[in-house]
Amino acid sequence: MTLATSGVAYGSGRDDAGANEGIRSITPITTVYTYGQKVSAVAVEYGDVVNPRELDNSTFSVQDTLYNFRFNPIEDLPELTDRPVVRTYVNTTAATRADHRSVPGRYVIVELDPNQNAGWTVIVSKCPTFLCTVKVNPDLPTRVVQRRNVYGQPRYGAGRGPVLAKAAPGTSRRATGKAVNQLVDEFRYGSYLSGGMVLPYHYHLPKNYDPAKKYPLMLVLPGHGMGWDGDNLLVQVAADIPATAWLQPKWTGGNEDVIVLAPQNQRVGGPAEADLLVKMLDQFLTDFAVDRRRVYATTVSYGSQLAWNAFAKRPDLFAGGLVTGGFAVNAGQAAAIAAAEIPLWVTHGVHDHLLNISLARNTRTLLTDAYAARGKTPEQIGTLLHYTEYEDAAFSLPDYHAAYGPTYEDGAALRWLLGRSRPQA
């Protein structure tokens, strides 16, 4: 399968705009939903303050790609579909407003249906083996049509005001500016170098971060395709919900500030990656105000291999873990986890087509046996090991490998994990 999109030049700006010079810029705004980032709105900029009274959801139409890297070949990327417009209002900047109300400004915000399976931004990056990596598309194919006149504020508060841009129902315009990526843009870049290997990572500090305080740390270990391939920085934050969920009360169920750390290992093998990961984590704990009694790990698919190795190598670091759709723990790792009594919640799709449910069941058996060997009763084991299987109906998109979907949408495991802490030394 070729990754080229021959003859398609996304993001080239106003190549076909022509008659609609009143529009100054078009900026996509993205949001990370359960199964990844997609265009959630567009901001259309004009040369003067816009009259919001003359706007409604029919003023603009938006088209975007049907391509989803989980289900479609890359050749589907140029295939566009209409995006239902759910809100239209005016803002001072190229950003959405939580109240969806107009304020005096030059930007018309056109919000799109968040439930539509379209507008995804993550695409295939490279396929060095039979396994591919993914990246965020820097040239989004989003297109906007202004179907009705857009007016400025009238001088005396009455009437329509001057025309800022005439209707151009036959003119489809491409985005002219770099996307505004909600929450994702707030992550900072870092890297750790050891033994000739580099480990890129992104991290998010609380808005009012205070080095004198201590914050829980959530270590997010992504799936195989989100590993560093030389050209896909930050995709581990955008490709699915586990990195940004911990920053939003609607996912966690609380308002506690959490530091999120999302490393992006090169895929060289679980043990070597885990060794570098633990070294980086030790350094991060030294550099930032982390509550060492509350360091957690959450994983997607391949990330479980790093977690199992890291838990066994340095069980003193972790207060708990959430493993979704992952590989099986081995007996030695299970023994180390049981000895340290690291609380875990393991989830898996019953019909996972990539990692069979037997892997999760083996994990449950090995951990249960390891705890029993240490004299734990079934009741005690039940407080340390939680286990959930999901039938197909639990998935809001039919990727039954993506067990993080129903796990995070339910929220119980997230709240449980943040409630764990290591005993005082």
C-alpha positions, 0 to 999 in steps of 0.5 A: 500500500502506497502512502503517497496522495498523488496530486493532492496538495493539502494546506496550500491556502487560498488556491481556489478562493478567488472572489472571497477576499473578505475572509482573512484566514481559516483555522481548524480547531481540533479536539481529542475524543475517545478514539483520537483527535479530529477537527471539531470546529473552524475559525473564519477570520474577517477584517472587522468585528462580525455581526453575530445576529446575521449568522446561523448554522446555514451561513457556512458548510464544512467538508472533511475527510472520511479517512480513519487510520484504524479502518481505512487505507490512506488512499481514502484521505482525499474523500470528503464528506459534509460535516453537520454544523451544530453552533455558529458564533463570534469570538475574539480569537481562533478558539471555541468558547465553553458557553458557545456565546458570541462576543465582539470579535473578528472570528466566526467559530463554526462548531461541528458535530462531535459524534460524526465519524469524520474529520480525524487528523491522525494518519499513517506515517511509516510502515517499516515492517508489517506494522505501521506508525502514525502521525498527526497530519500537518496538512488537514484537508478541511474545506469551508464554504461561506454560503451567505453574506457575513456582515460587520457590526452596524455603526449605531447598533441597528441594521445588518452593518457593512458586508465583510464578505459576500456569499460564495456558495461555489467557492470551497476554501482550504485552511490557511493557518496551522491548526489550534489543537485544544489541550494537545498544544499545551504539552511541552516537549522534552527528551532523555538521552542514555547509552546512545538512545533518545527517548522523546516525551511530552508532558503537561503541567497544571495551569498554576504549577507550583514547585512547592507543591506535590502533584500526582503523575500519570505516565501514559504508555501508548500503543505500538504505532505511536512509538517514535519513528523520526517524523511523528512527535506528539502523536502519542498525545493526539491518537487517542484519549489516555493522555488528555483525559487526565486533564479533564474533570469530565473524564476523571470525575474530579478537579485534582491537578495531575502532571501527565507524562507521555513518552514516545519510545523508539520500538526496539523491544520491551525490556530495552525500552522499559530500561530507558523509560525508568531512567527517564522517569527517575530524572523527571521525578527529580526535575518536577514536583511529583508526589512520589507516593502517587506515580501511576501508569496507564497503557494502551496495547503495546504499552503494557509490555513497557509497564510490565517490565517497568513494574518488575524492574522498579516496583518502588516507583508505582502506586498503581496501573491501568492496563487496557487491551494489552499483552500478558504479564509473565510469571516473574513480573507477576511475582514482582508486582505481587511482592510490591502489591501494586494495585492494577486494573486490567481491561480487554475486549472479548473479541480483540482481533489483535491481542486475544482475550486469552492474554488478559485472562492469563494476566489475571491468572498469573497475578492471582496465583502470585498473590495467593502464593504470598498468602493473600485471601481472595478478598485481599486479591480483589482489592489489588487486582480489578479485571474487566472484559468488554463485549462488542456493544461497549465500544462506541467505535467498532475497534474491539482492540481499543479497550481503552475506549469503554474503559475511559468512557466509563471512568470508574477505573480512572477514579479508582486509579487516582485514589491509590497511593503508596504507603508512607516510607 
